Amino acid sequence: MLDLAIVRLIFVLVLAVAAYTLHPFQTLPWQAGVGGLVLGASIILFEIRLERISLKRLIGAACGSILGIFGAYLMSLVLARASIDAPFLPILLLLWMTYVGLIVGAKKGDLLNLAAMGGIFGGEKSSKKTFKILDTSVIIDGRIADIAETGFLDGVLVIPQFVLRELQLVADSADSMKRNRGRRGLDILQRIQKMTHLNVQIVEEDFPQVRDVDMKLIELAKIYDCKIITNDFNLNKVAQLHGVDVLNINELANSLKPIVLPGETMRVFILKEGKEYNQGVAYLDDGTMVVVDNAKKLISKTVDITVTSVLQTTAGKMIFGKYDERTHAAAAAVGERADRGAERHERSVRRTEPQPAANLGPEKTTIES
């Protein structure tokens, strides 16, 4: 970055000195020097803004500009044949057609398939796809650090500056709960940065005209042509509508949950009453909700249930089961008979064992003389 800044400074100074020395357009030397400084700074600003545009948009803008210039040239020939005496009109047509071609070409450039061209253009799309933007919610959640430690994440993790500002605002909140969440998110980021196998970059791109952080993430993902890592359900849906790929941590967690088939038996702890009549609700160790019929009277008890169905939703997985009183009564009766049989067997063993002789005290013998 320092070398690039030095090159930019030298470029601006050379342009200013050249303008001061030559003073074009019959201007004073100091006016030409100031104009050279302003022109150099404008060129540097244009170059910085140009770096944020994807290669597809650059190619589309260049093609659109060329087509616009060619169209303006043809229209100027028509005007010349028509003997229209308006010197400013060809210049106006040239500027107008070039501007329209530039803007339309840049917007339609996203439709280009650079991978089909091969070569350096074919590598553009694959390299961009390695970037993954972290959302504020997934940073505060913390599971992204555990996933990163396992090595399942590759490429570059991008942390926008506006996400860091939002985390800092949450960490400085007057609410103790929000403050703890914000500080936890900052600790998670520090933990991720210390992982040697990951490349973490903080980008300065911002969109002042966009106020919503979620929309800023979507616009940034469009520029870098990359994916967003989040656990926000609403951001997931909105990003999909805008054509942005999303990696949802909740969907990953749901896919890793054990598969339960209808008809299987599982042991659960009935925690609370369900919404429907005579229902009980339990939770597995991974947080999966289990709705059990005929379990309202079994709250705070551990019972065996039979799985009846499994419902997979975007918010997670739900398991529906049934508590069969007859099955449990039969099992309890079998267990009771087994306990009684064991007790009778123990009594019979005790009867057959030899009893120890009674202690009658010291034996008395009489000696008759």
ChimeraX attribute file (.defattr): number of C-alpha atoms within 10 A of each C-alpha:
attribute: neighborCount
match mode: 1-to-1
recipient: residues
	/A:1	5
	/A:2	7
	/A:3	8
	/A:4	9
	/A:5	10
	/A:6	10
	/A:7	10
	/A:8	16
	/A:9	14
	/A:10	13
	/A:11	16
	/A:12	20
	/A:13	16
	/A:14	15
	/A:15	19
	/A:16	22
	/A:17	18
	/A:18	15
	/A:19	23
	/A:20	21
	/A:21	14
	/A:22	14
	/A:23	19
	/A:24	13
	/A:25	7
	/A:26	8
	/A:27	14
	/A:28	14
	/A:29	16
	/A:30	15
	/A:31	14
	/A:32	22
	/A:33	22
	/A:34	15
	/A:35	18
	/A:36	22
	/A:37	21
	/A:38	15
	/A:39	16
	/A:40	21
	/A:41	18
	/A:42	13
	/A:43	15
	/A:44	16
	/A:45	11
	/A:46	11
	/A:47	11
	/A:48	11
	/A:49	11
	/A:50	12
	/A:51	10
	/A:52	12
	/A:53	14
	/A:54	19
	/A:55	21
	/A:56	21
	/A:57	22
	/A:58	19
	/A:59	19
	/A:60	22
	/A:61	24
	/A:62	18
	/A:63	17
	/A:64	25
	/A:65	23
	/A:66	16
	/A:67	18
	/A:68	23
	/A:69	19
	/A:70	15
	/A:71	16
	/A:72	21
	/A:73	17
	/A:74	12
	/A:75	16
	/A:76	18
	/A:77	12
	/A:78	12
	/A:79	15
	/A:80	13
	/A:81	9
	/A:82	9
	/A:83	9
	/A:84	11
	/A:85	9
	/A:86	10
	/A:87	8
	/A:88	8
	/A:89	13
	/A:90	17
	/A:91	14
	/A:92	12
	/A:93	18
	/A:94	18
	/A:95	16
	/A:96	15
	/A:97	22
	/A:98	22
	/A:99	17
	/A:100	16
	/A:101	23
	/A:102	23
	/A:103	17
	/A:104	16
	/A:105	24
	/A:106	24
	/A:107	16
	/A:108	15
	/A:109	21
	/A:110	19
	/A:111	11
	/A:112	14
	/A:113	13
	/A:114	18
	/A:115	14
	/A:116	9
	/A:117	11
	/A:118	11
	/A:119	10
	/A:120	10
	/A:121	15
	/A:122	14
	/A:123	13
	/A:124	17
	/A:125	19
	/A:126	13
	/A:127	14
	/A:128	18
	/A:129	16
	/A:130	16
	/A:131	22
	/A:132	25
	/A:133	25
	/A:134	21
	/A:135	22
	/A:136	25
	/A:137	17
	/A:138	20
	/A:139	26
	/A:140	20
	/A:141	16
	/A:142	19
	/A:143	14
	/A:144	20
	/A:145	19
	/A:146	13
	/A:147	12
	/A:148	15
	/A:149	15
	/A:150	8
	/A:151	10
	/A:152	8
	/A:153	16
	/A:154	13
	/A:155	15
	/A:156	17
	/A:157	22
	/A:158	22
	/A:159	21
	/A:160	21
	/A:161	14
	/A:162	19
	/A:163	20
	/A:164	18
	/A:165	12
	/A:166	14
	/A:167	24
	/A:168	16
	/A:169	14
	/A:170	20
	/A:171	21
	/A:172	15
	/A:173	15
	/A:174	10
	/A:175	10
	/A:176	12
	/A:177	11
	/A:178	16
	/A:179	18
	/A:180	16
	/A:181	20
	/A:182	25
	/A:183	17
	/A:184	18
	/A:185	24
	/A:186	19
	/A:187	15
	/A:188	20
	/A:189	20
	/A:190	12
	/A:191	14
	/A:192	22
	/A:193	16
	/A:194	11
	/A:195	13
	/A:196	9
	/A:197	14
	/A:198	17
	/A:199	15
	/A:200	20
	/A:201	14
	/A:202	14
	/A:203	12
	/A:204	9
	/A:205	14
	/A:206	15
	/A:207	14
	/A:208	8
	/A:209	7
	/A:210	11
	/A:211	9
	/A:212	10
	/A:213	17
	/A:214	19
	/A:215	16
	/A:216	20
	/A:217	26
	/A:218	24
	/A:219	18
	/A:220	21
	/A:221	24
	/A:222	18
	/A:223	17
	/A:224	21
	/A:225	22
	/A:226	22
	/A:227	25
	/A:228	24
	/A:229	22
	/A:230	22
	/A:231	22
	/A:232	16
	/A:233	13
	/A:234	9
	/A:235	20
	/A:236	19
	/A:237	12
	/A:238	14
	/A:239	20
	/A:240	12
	/A:241	10
	/A:242	12
	/A:243	11
	/A:244	19
	/A:245	20
	/A:246	21
	/A:247	16
	/A:248	17
	/A:249	18
	/A:250	18
	/A:251	15
	/A:252	11
	/A:253	12
	/A:254	17
	/A:255	13
	/A:256	10
	/A:257	13
	/A:258	8
	/A:259	7
	/A:260	14
	/A:261	13
	/A:262	13
	/A:263	12
	/A:264	12
	/A:265	15
	/A:266	12
	/A:267	12
	/A:268	18
	/A:269	18
	/A:270	24
	/A:271	17
	/A:272	18
	/A:273	19
	/A:274	18
	/A:275	10
	/A:276	10
	/A:277	11
	/A:278	14
	/A:279	22
	/A:280	26
	/A:281	22
	/A:282	23
	/A:283	17
	/A:284	12
	/A:285	7
	/A:286	11
	/A:287	12
	/A:288	15
	/A:289	16
	/A:290	24
	/A:291	24
	/A:292	25
	/A:293	21
	/A:294	16
	/A:295	26
	/A:296	19
	/A:297	13
	/A:298	18
	/A:299	17
	/A:300	11
	/A:301	11
	/A:302	13
	/A:303	15
	/A:304	16
	/A:305	23
	/A:306	19
	/A:307	21
	/A:308	17
	/A:309	15
	/A:310	16
	/A:311	9
	/A:312	11
	/A:313	10
	/A:314	9
	/A:315	10
	/A:316	16
	/A:317	16
	/A:318	17
	/A:319	21
	/A:320	18
	/A:321	27
	/A:322	20
	/A:323	20
	/A:324	14
	/A:325	12
	/A:326	9
	/A:327	12
	/A:328	14
	/A:329	11
	/A:330	11
	/A:331	12
	/A:332	12
	/A:333	12
	/A:334	12
	/A:335	12
	/A:336	12
	/A:337	12
	/A:338	12
	/A:339	12
	/A:340	12
	/A:341	12
	/A:342	11
	/A:343	12
	/A:344	12
	/A:345	11
	/A:346	11
	/A:347	11
	/A:348	10
	/A:349	10
	/A:350	11
	/A:351	9
	/A:352	8
	/A:353	8
	/A:354	7
	/A:355	8
	/A:356	6
	/A:357	6
	/A:358	6
	/A:359	6
	/A:360	6
	/A:361	6
	/A:362	6
	/A:363	5
	/A:364	5
	/A:365	6
	/A:366	5
	/A:367	4
	/A:368	4
	/A:369	3
